[in-house]
Every structure is written in C-alpha cells, then in structure tokens.
Amino acid sequence: MADCQLCGSGHPDGAICPQNRTGQRLGDKVIGPVLGIGGIAAVYSAEHPMLRRTIALKILHKRFANDRELANRFVREARETAALGHPAFVQVHDAGTTEDGCPYIEMDKLEGRELYSMRKEAGPLAPERVVPIAIQILDALVVLHARGVIHRDIKTQNIYLVPSPDGDKVKLLDLGFAKVEDELKLTSKNHILGTPFYISPEQYLDPSAVDARADLFSLGIVMFELLTGDWPYQWENKRDLLGKVMKGDLERHPMNRNPTVPTWLDAIVEKALSHKREDRFADAAEMKTALELGPPPSKSGILRRLFGG
C-alpha cells in the first residue's frame, strides 16, 4: 500500500482519497477528474461556465495549506505566468484560495503530452526534432530571464508538446520554483530547489547564488536525455547522484551514447553542460542562436560561395 500523492497517507487498494476534489465546486466551476499529481499540488480539469470550455485548476495539496513559502510560490507562479504573455507559457485566467485555505491557479488545459512520458515510451528523439524543441524553450527563457526570473526547474516533466498544424508547440510549465533575482538572496544556502537529475552544480552548492546560466545547464540535461533516452549521470543512490552533480561528474557528449547525434549539436550540449557557468553560453539568446545556425558550412560549401559553381 503506497502513500497517496494527494494526502501523503496510505489507503486500501482502489480506495479514493478523501482529499480528491473531483465533484467539488470552486465558485461557479465544478471540479472534474485529476489530470496529474505532483509533489506539492494536483491539477484537475474543470468546466468554466463563462468561457464555455474545459480549463485546468492547479491546487496546492491540503497538507501544505499552512506552508507560507509554498503559498507564496503559487502566488509568484500565477503572477509571473500571467505577465509573460509568451506562447510557450500557459495562459492564466485567475488565482485564489479554496474554502479550506489552499491556493489555486486557473489556467488553460493542455492537450499535449509532457516530454518525459514521450521519451520513456518512444526512446530517444531524432536530433532534427530535439533542436526545434530546444529553440522554443530558449525563446521562452529569453523572455523569462529578461524579467529577471530564473526558472530553476527545467526538466522533461515540465515541458509539454502541443500538436499543431505547424508542428510541435512547446509549453514550459511550473514557475513555482522560479525566483526573481532580487529575491534569490532570501533562499537558504542549504535549501535545494529543483530536481537532482537536472540541477546545475552551483544550484546544489549554493541555491541563493544561481543566475540564468543554471537554466541553460538544465536544458543541456534535457537535450542529452532526449537525444540518448537516458540521463548523463551514472549513480547508485541519491547521495551518490548529488555528489556527482556537485563535482560535475557526468557524460557531456550525447554522441558517445547515440552516434546519430551530429558533432555540431554534441558541441552545443557539451558547452551547456560545462561545470563552470562562465564556460557555458552567456545567455539563452546566445545558445538559441547557436542552435539556429546549425552545422558550420563545409569547406566545399565555402568554396562554392567564394568562386561560384
């Protein structure tokens, strides 16, 4: 009998958690089925009577209702997501608190799939598919970082692909861990925020000192994972993993695991995964430009441009 993700307690097999909100009312909306459950919140579908469409409600778990920091993260997520106005961020319609004191965010319901489950099901993605995904993420990070906000939890579980006639459209989720730069000093040096598989070394050593290049490292991990079907670390337990994160003991070359990865793309991932942040790309715009430029022209191509033919 595993612990319930909603309440943290155990239930008999097949039992519905009493904290499941399906069927409850939130204002003029009826809460529908659970769409997903995370460590601090659950996402439900709901029918919006005024919009006349199905939306999503992200509601903090009841056991965290009195946690001021988590409540503040919810407020920050709603505020930042609503202010961004970028197509890679889900549109937020409203935010508030339930009758039993749990913060919630009301937003568009996504019809796509998150990258982690896609990767687990289908294995590595082709490089020609990974590159446009990474470019869209970087385009979103340019906007986010320009507001002085660092995401700090870039991972495949937080990246959705929404199908469209023009190809995959990226949605970057969960700004709950995001911090504006003038608030970073308030983060405890011993309080790790982010997911161990994806965090940068400096995020582990001193979360209060991270800058936008931490997001670029995390994106490098995401690209490695998508290109190879696995993470770049080899570990025995969580302590071993965190030690390797701190030391930068990881594989930086996806082409060593997947020979179909082109050399130029391998070099971009390697640079994003540099142990020292000053060795990474200067910002999201620089990394995006490198991906957009693609492979360097061959010598024969240069000669054709110089001499014609």
FISEGU-83825 format. One line per field, with one value per residue: residue in three letters; x, y, z of N, C-alpha, C in turn; residue number from 1. Coordinates in steps of 0.05 Angstrom, whole numbers. Example, Ala and Ser with C-alpha at 12.3 -4.5 7.8 and 13.67 -1.06 7.14 Angstrom:
2
code <- (ALA,SER)
n.u <- (264,257)
n.v <- (-114,-45)
n.w <- (156,142)
ca.u <- (246,273)
ca.v <- (-90,-21)
ca.w <- (156,143)
c.u <- (264,258)
c.v <- (-66,1)
c.w <- (156,157)
pos <- (1,2)
This chain:
309
code <- (MET,ALA,ASP,CYS,GLN,LEU,CYS,GLY,SER,GLY,HIS,PRO,ASP,GLY,ALA,ILE,CYS,PRO,GLN,ASN,ARG,THR,GLY,GLN,ARG,LEU,GLY,ASP,LYS,VAL,ILE,GLY,PRO,VAL,LEU,GLY,ILE,GLY,GLY,ILE,ALA,ALA,VAL,TYR,SER,ALA,GLU,HIS,PRO,MET,LEU,ARG,ARG,THR,ILE,ALA,LEU,LYS,ILE,LEU,HIS,LYS,ARG,PHE,ALA,ASN,ASP,ARG,GLU,LEU,ALA,ASN,ARG,PHE,VAL,ARG,GLU,ALA,ARG,GLU,THR,ALA,ALA,LEU,GLY,HIS,PRO,ALA,PHE,VAL,GLN,VAL,HIS,ASP,ALA,GLY,THR,THR,GLU,ASP,GLY,CYS,PRO,TYR,ILE,GLU,MET,ASP,LYS,LEU,GLU,GLY,ARG,GLU,LEU,TYR,SER,MET,ARG,LYS,GLU,ALA,GLY,PRO,LEU,ALA,PRO,GLU,ARG,VAL,VAL,PRO,ILE,ALA,ILE,GLN,ILE,LEU,ASP,ALA,LEU,VAL,VAL,LEU,HIS,ALA,ARG,GLY,VAL,ILE,HIS,ARG,ASP,ILE,LYS,THR,GLN,ASN,ILE,TYR,LEU,VAL,PRO,SER,PRO,ASP,GLY,ASP,LYS,VAL,LYS,LEU,LEU,ASP,LEU,GLY,PHE,ALA,LYS,VAL,GLU,ASP,GLU,LEU,LYS,LEU,THR,SER,LYS,ASN,HIS,ILE,LEU,GLY,THR,PRO,PHE,TYR,ILE,SER,PRO,GLU,GLN,TYR,LEU,ASP,PRO,SER,ALA,VAL,ASP,ALA,ARG,ALA,ASP,LEU,PHE,SER,LEU,GLY,ILE,VAL,MET,PHE,GLU,LEU,LEU,THR,GLY,ASP,TRP,PRO,TYR,GLN,TRP,GLU,ASN,LYS,ARG,ASP,LEU,LEU,GLY,LYS,VAL,MET,LYS,GLY,ASP,LEU,GLU,ARG,HIS,PRO,MET,ASN,ARG,ASN,PRO,THR,VAL,PRO,THR,TRP,LEU,ASP,ALA,ILE,VAL,GLU,LYS,ALA,LEU,SER,HIS,LYS,ARG,GLU,ASP,ARG,PHE,ALA,ASP,ALA,ALA,GLU,MET,LYS,THR,ALA,LEU,GLU,LEU,GLY,PRO,PRO,PRO,SER,LYS,SER,GLY,ILE,LEU,ARG,ARG,LEU,PHE,GLY,GLY)
n.u <- (17,20,40,-8,-9,-37,-52,-11,-15,-29,-75,-126,-121,-149,-182,-211,-180,-198,-186,-188,-212,-249,-313,-326,-344,-318,-325,-363,-351,-347,-307,-269,-241,-177,-119,-65,-15,30,88,74,25,-39,-68,-129,-183,-234,-299,-310,-359,-367,-326,-340,-314,-266,-221,-159,-144,-98,-82,-58,-34,-72,-45,-5,-25,-17,35,74,114,107,56,67,99,60,30,69,79,30,28,76,70,23,39,77,60,78,76,96,84,32,-33,-58,-118,-141,-132,-131,-158,-180,-240,-221,-172,-130,-84,-97,-90,-119,-121,-106,-124,-81,-70,-31,27,73,145,175,145,137,189,202,168,178,233,297,293,294,350,335,285,293,323,288,252,285,300,252,243,287,274,230,257,290,253,234,281,293,259,283,276,290,280,293,275,277,259,243,193,167,158,116,91,50,8,4,-17,29,70,105,88,117,104,122,124,106,126,134,181,210,249,255,311,324,303,331,371,344,337,352,419,424,379,357,330,294,304,343,366,372,392,440,511,523,473,464,506,501,442,424,456,450,446,419,445,442,393,406,443,408,374,411,417,365,366,406,381,336,361,389,358,367,394,454,483,514,495,489,457,417,451,500,487,479,530,558,533,551,606,608,610,595,570,583,577,529,534,567,535,495,507,484,477,494,560,563,517,527,570,545,511,551,576,534,532,576,618,635,600,615,637,596,543,533,482,411,396,444,454,409,417,462,440,403,436,459,496,565,584,608,675,673,625,638,676,645,613,650,675,636,593)
n.v <- (-24,38,105,157,206,252,262,241,198,127,86,36,-11,13,50,115,175,217,270,281,324,321,333,371,441,502,564,584,540,470,420,374,310,286,310,307,293,324,336,377,396,386,376,391,379,425,454,514,561,613,619,575,527,473,479,482,468,483,461,471,419,398,387,423,472,510,524,576,591,557,573,625,615,596,642,673,643,647,702,713,680,699,750,744,733,702,653,603,596,576,603,642,649,662,666,643,625,564,544,515,536,529,551,564,559,580,560,551,488,438,402,369,326,311,315,277,229,217,207,163,126,123,125,153,218,242,281,323,335,348,395,440,439,453,504,532,529,560,609,622,625,669,712,703,708,761,788,783,734,668,603,552,499,468,414,350,334,382,403,409,383,408,389,417,445,467,438,413,449,482,482,511,493,503,549,551,543,585,644,714,755,792,767,722,722,712,658,599,576,523,500,463,474,449,393,336,307,346,395,448,449,494,505,465,472,525,551,603,634,627,641,660,623,575,553,542,501,461,456,434,383,364,363,325,280,274,263,216,182,175,196,236,219,168,131,106,116,168,202,191,209,265,279,272,310,357,353,354,307,276,251,289,288,273,244,202,164,160,152,178,231,293,324,380,391,360,389,436,417,398,447,474,442,452,452,498,557,602,581,564,580,650,671,656,674,671,616,599,623,594,543,555,569,521,467,482,512,468,459,455,479,532,544,542,586,626,623,611,565)
n.w <- (0,-23,-7,-13,-64,-60,-6,25,57,70,33,27,-27,-87,-63,-59,-48,7,1,-52,-100,-140,-166,-128,-117,-141,-132,-186,-215,-230,-205,-241,-264,-239,-270,-264,-214,-171,-129,-94,-110,-142,-207,-236,-282,-303,-314,-344,-336,-359,-399,-427,-436,-424,-371,-332,-264,-217,-155,-91,-48,8,56,56,63,103,95,86,50,6,-9,-24,-68,-103,-112,-137,-183,-210,-218,-248,-294,-316,-330,-370,-424,-467,-519,-503,-451,-407,-410,-358,-322,-273,-202,-134,-69,-41,-5,39,47,10,-38,-108,-180,-239,-304,-376,-404,-423,-484,-501,-491,-439,-442,-415,-409,-462,-479,-447,-468,-523,-530,-550,-582,-649,-672,-707,-688,-635,-635,-655,-611,-568,-584,-581,-526,-508,-530,-499,-450,-458,-455,-402,-371,-383,-351,-304,-280,-260,-279,-255,-251,-298,-335,-365,-349,-341,-390,-442,-503,-551,-602,-667,-731,-751,-730,-671,-612,-559,-489,-430,-365,-295,-257,-204,-175,-192,-186,-176,-188,-147,-104,-94,-56,-10,-8,26,35,42,21,-27,-90,-143,-188,-175,-219,-258,-240,-237,-219,-185,-167,-132,-95,-76,-75,-70,-101,-156,-227,-291,-323,-299,-315,-368,-363,-342,-386,-421,-398,-407,-464,-472,-449,-483,-532,-523,-493,-439,-375,-363,-320,-279,-225,-157,-113,-82,-53,-78,-130,-120,-104,-151,-183,-156,-165,-220,-248,-301,-364,-420,-473,-517,-565,-553,-532,-569,-633,-676,-665,-688,-696,-688,-657,-613,-592,-575,-534,-499,-485,-459,-414,-384,-327,-299,-296,-325,-369,-400,-447,-455,-447,-456,-507,-536,-537,-564,-614,-631,-639,-679,-721,-734,-765,-781,-844,-896,-923,-978,-988,-974,-1012,-1058,-1050,-1052,-1102,-1137,-1176)
ca.u <- (0,37,29,-24,5,-53,-52,14,-21,-35,-103,-130,-121,-174,-197,-208,-170,-219,-178,-193,-232,-268,-341,-330,-348,-299,-340,-384,-340,-347,-280,-270,-222,-149,-103,-38,-9,58,96,62,-1,-53,-81,-155,-199,-259,-315,-313,-385,-366,-310,-353,-293,-253,-196,-144,-141,-75,-89,-38,-43,-83,-26,14,-41,-6,63,74,132,94,34,80,107,36,24,90,75,7,35,96,59,3,53,96,48,93,61,107,74,4,-48,-71,-143,-148,-118,-145,-155,-204,-252,-205,-147,-108,-81,-101,-86,-137,-106,-114,-119,-63,-79,-8,40,99,167,186,130,143,216,201,153,189,262,309,281,313,362,320,262,302,332,266,241,304,299,227,248,305,259,215,275,298,232,233,305,292,243,298,266,303,261,306,265,274,261,225,166,156,158,94,89,22,8,-9,-12,56,89,104,89,126,93,140,106,115,143,133,208,223,256,266,338,327,293,348,387,327,337,372,441,421,353,359,306,299,304,371,377,374,403,468,528,520,446,467,525,490,419,420,475,447,437,404,460,432,372,419,453,385,366,431,410,341,373,420,361,320,378,400,339,376,408,483,496,513,494,479,436,413,475,520,479,484,559,567,524,569,633,606,618,574,577,575,575,508,541,580,513,479,525,469,477,515,582,558,497,541,586,527,503,575,580,513,536,602,617,636,579,627,644,571,534,529,453,393,397,468,451,388,430,479,423,390,456,463,524,581,586,631,695,665,605,651,689,624,604,672,683,614,591)
ca.v <- (0,61,130,172,230,275,268,232,175,103,78,9,-11,20,70,142,193,236,297,284,346,316,336,395,466,523,586,574,518,443,408,348,290,293,308,300,299,329,335,398,405,369,391,379,393,439,467,543,569,637,613,553,507,460,492,466,481,472,466,462,397,408,385,445,496,529,529,603,592,544,591,648,605,595,670,681,628,659,729,713,667,717,774,738,736,688,629,579,595,571,627,641,664,672,653,649,605,548,548,503,550,520,567,551,574,573,564,535,460,430,378,353,307,320,302,254,204,212,196,137,108,120,125,178,233,248,307,344,342,359,423,459,440,469,532,544,533,582,633,628,633,697,729,699,719,790,798,778,710,644,581,534,472,459,384,340,333,409,412,396,387,410,386,438,442,476,422,414,474,477,496,509,493,503,570,550,545,607,666,738,757,806,751,699,724,702,629,587,563,494,493,456,476,437,364,329,299,368,420,455,446,516,504,447,483,550,559,632,647,619,661,649,602,549,543,532,475,443,450,415,357,356,355,299,259,269,252,190,166,170,218,234,210,140,134,83,125,197,215,188,227,293,283,275,337,377,351,355,280,268,250,314,284,254,226,178,145,158,161,194,259,307,336,408,391,349,410,455,405,398,474,479,425,459,452,526,571,621,567,559,603,674,673,639,683,661,587,597,630,572,522,564,569,493,458,501,504,452,474,455,500,558,548,548,614,645,621,604,537)
ca.w <- (0,-26,3,-32,-72,-53,23,37,75,55,31,16,-57,-101,-48,-68,-26,15,-7,-81,-102,-162,-159,-112,-131,-135,-143,-205,-230,-219,-209,-255,-257,-236,-294,-256,-185,-165,-101,-77,-120,-162,-228,-243,-303,-293,-334,-339,-348,-376,-422,-440,-444,-402,-362,-312,-238,-202,-127,-71,-31,33,78,54,63,122,88,75,27,-17,-17,-38,-95,-120,-120,-155,-208,-224,-226,-269,-318,-328,-341,-391,-450,-488,-526,-491,-424,-406,-403,-332,-322,-247,-179,-109,-48,-37,21,60,50,-8,-62,-133,-204,-260,-329,-399,-403,-445,-497,-510,-473,-429,-456,-401,-416,-490,-481,-435,-485,-550,-531,-559,-604,-671,-669,-721,-672,-610,-640,-653,-584,-551,-593,-569,-497,-504,-537,-475,-429,-464,-443,-373,-359,-386,-328,-280,-268,-266,-276,-235,-251,-326,-336,-386,-337,-342,-418,-457,-532,-560,-631,-683,-759,-757,-715,-641,-598,-532,-466,-408,-342,-267,-247,-175,-164,-204,-168,-187,-179,-122,-82,-91,-31,12,-8,43,22,46,11,-55,-105,-169,-189,-176,-246,-277,-229,-242,-195,-167,-154,-109,-76,-64,-90,-69,-119,-184,-246,-314,-335,-287,-333,-392,-355,-341,-414,-432,-388,-422,-491,-471,-444,-507,-553,-516,-478,-412,-363,-367,-295,-270,-196,-142,-95,-84,-44,-99,-151,-113,-104,-179,-191,-145,-178,-249,-258,-318,-392,-433,-502,-524,-587,-543,-526,-593,-654,-696,-658,-704,-680,-680,-636,-590,-581,-561,-509,-482,-475,-439,-390,-372,-298,-292,-311,-343,-394,-415,-464,-439,-441,-472,-534,-550,-542,-585,-640,-639,-649,-704,-742,-742,-771,-797,-873,-904,-939,-1006,-990,-973,-1038,-1078,-1046,-1059,-1130,-1155,-1184)
c.u <- (18,24,14,-10,-11,-50,-27,10,-27,-65,-105,-131,-148,-190,-191,-201,-192,-211,-179,-216,-252,-297,-347,-334,-327,-311,-362,-374,-342,-321,-284,-248,-193,-134,-74,-34,21,64,82,33,-13,-66,-107,-166,-223,-273,-318,-339,-384,-350,-323,-333,-281,-226,-182,-142,-118,-79,-68,-50,-51,-63,-6,0,-30,24,64,91,120,71,45,89,83,29,44,86,52,14,54,85,40,17,70,85,62,78,71,98,43,-11,-62,-95,-149,-131,-133,-140,-182,-216,-237,-177,-124,-107,-86,-95,-105,-124,-117,-108,-102,-73,-56,1,66,121,177,172,134,169,216,188,167,219,272,293,302,324,346,294,270,310,310,253,259,303,274,231,266,292,242,233,286,279,232,257,306,277,258,289,281,284,269,294,259,279,240,196,152,154,136,97,59,22,-6,-3,17,78,87,106,96,111,112,125,122,136,143,160,222,228,265,293,341,316,312,364,371,327,359,394,438,394,354,332,311,299,333,383,384,388,432,485,524,493,447,484,514,467,414,437,472,440,425,419,454,411,384,431,430,375,386,425,385,348,388,400,345,336,387,380,347,389,439,498,494,515,482,456,435,438,497,513,486,514,569,557,543,596,632,615,596,584,566,571,553,516,557,559,496,495,510,468,500,536,575,537,510,557,569,518,527,579,559,518,564,599,617,617,591,636,619,565,528,500,437,394,421,465,430,400,447,463,410,410,462,491,539,582,610,650,686,643,617,663,668,615,625,677,660,613,572)
c.v <- (25,86,145,198,255,282,258,208,150,98,49,10,-5,42,98,160,213,265,301,304,342,317,360,419,486,548,575,551,491,429,379,329,301,289,300,308,302,329,354,405,384,387,376,393,406,452,496,553,593,633,591,533,495,474,473,482,467,481,454,439,409,408,407,472,518,535,556,605,580,561,615,639,604,623,679,668,641,686,729,702,686,741,769,742,723,662,604,576,593,597,623,659,676,657,660,627,590,554,536,513,542,539,551,570,563,580,547,506,452,403,360,333,318,303,277,228,197,198,167,117,102,119,152,191,239,276,329,351,356,389,443,461,457,498,546,548,557,609,642,638,661,717,727,713,750,803,794,753,686,621,562,506,463,429,375,338,360,420,396,402,387,408,409,433,450,460,425,442,469,494,490,513,499,525,572,552,570,629,690,743,772,791,727,699,714,672,619,573,533,484,488,458,467,407,355,321,323,393,423,452,469,517,486,459,507,560,589,647,641,643,646,625,575,537,531,505,454,436,431,387,346,347,329,276,253,256,224,171,160,195,215,224,180,141,109,91,156,212,214,208,256,299,287,301,358,377,354,329,269,265,274,311,263,235,201,156,140,169,178,223,272,321,364,409,380,371,431,443,405,426,481,465,431,462,481,542,592,608,559,582,627,678,656,648,672,631,583,602,607,549,529,564,541,487,480,493,488,469,476,476,528,564,555,577,634,646,614,574,522)
c.w <- (0,-15,-19,-39,-64,-23,38,55,57,55,21,-15,-68,-87,-59,-44,-19,7,-38,-84,-125,-152,-141,-129,-122,-148,-161,-222,-215,-226,-220,-247,-254,-262,-287,-227,-182,-136,-83,-86,-138,-183,-236,-268,-290,-316,-326,-352,-366,-401,-439,-452,-419,-396,-343,-287,-224,-173,-109,-54,-3,56,77,56,81,117,73,50,2,-27,-33,-66,-114,-130,-141,-183,-224,-235,-250,-295,-332,-341,-365,-419,-473,-494,-513,-462,-424,-397,-376,-332,-294,-226,-154,-88,-45,-9,44,60,32,-33,-88,-156,-225,-287,-352,-394,-428,-457,-506,-490,-463,-439,-442,-409,-445,-493,-469,-453,-511,-552,-541,-582,-624,-666,-683,-707,-646,-613,-639,-625,-566,-559,-581,-539,-492,-511,-513,-452,-433,-451,-413,-360,-362,-364,-302,-265,-278,-260,-254,-234,-280,-326,-356,-375,-339,-370,-432,-487,-540,-590,-644,-713,-767,-743,-685,-631,-569,-511,-442,-382,-316,-261,-217,-161,-173,-183,-184,-174,-153,-98,-76,-65,-7,13,9,27,23,35,-19,-68,-133,-166,-193,-203,-263,-266,-236,-216,-175,-154,-130,-87,-61,-80,-90,-89,-148,-201,-270,-327,-322,-304,-358,-387,-355,-368,-427,-423,-403,-450,-492,-467,-469,-529,-548,-503,-450,-401,-365,-342,-292,-240,-183,-123,-97,-75,-65,-122,-145,-112,-132,-191,-182,-159,-208,-262,-275,-347,-406,-463,-509,-547,-578,-536,-551,-617,-676,-689,-673,-685,-670,-658,-610,-576,-566,-535,-489,-470,-454,-413,-377,-342,-288,-309,-331,-369,-410,-434,-445,-430,-460,-502,-549,-556,-564,-613,-650,-651,-676,-727,-752,-748,-786,-826,-879,-921,-968,-1010,-990,-1000,-1060,-1075,-1055,-1089,-1149,-1161,-1166)
pos <- (1,2,3,4,5,6,7,8,9,10,11,12,13,14,15,16,17,18,19,20,21,22,23,24,25,26,27,28,29,30,31,32,33,34,35,36,37,38,39,40,41,42,43,44,45,46,47,48,49,50,51,52,53,54,55,56,57,58,59,60,61,62,63,64,65,66,67,68,69,70,71,72,73,74,75,76,77,78,79,80,81,82,83,84,85,86,87,88,89,90,91,92,93,94,95,96,97,98,99,100,101,102,103,104,105,106,107,108,109,110,111,112,113,114,115,116,117,118,119,120,121,122,123,124,125,126,127,128,129,130,131,132,133,134,135,136,137,138,139,140,141,142,143,144,145,146,147,148,149,150,151,152,153,154,155,156,157,158,159,160,161,162,163,164,165,166,167,168,169,170,171,172,173,174,175,176,177,178,179,180,181,182,183,184,185,186,187,188,189,190,191,192,193,194,195,196,197,198,199,200,201,202,203,204,205,206,207,208,209,210,211,212,213,214,215,216,217,218,219,220,221,222,223,224,225,226,227,228,229,230,231,232,233,234,235,236,237,238,239,240,241,242,243,244,245,246,247,248,249,250,251,252,253,254,255,256,257,258,259,260,261,262,263,264,265,266,267,268,269,270,271,272,273,274,275,276,277,278,279,280,281,282,283,284,285,286,287,288,289,290,291,292,293,294,295,296,297,298,299,300,301,302,303,304,305,306,307,308,309)
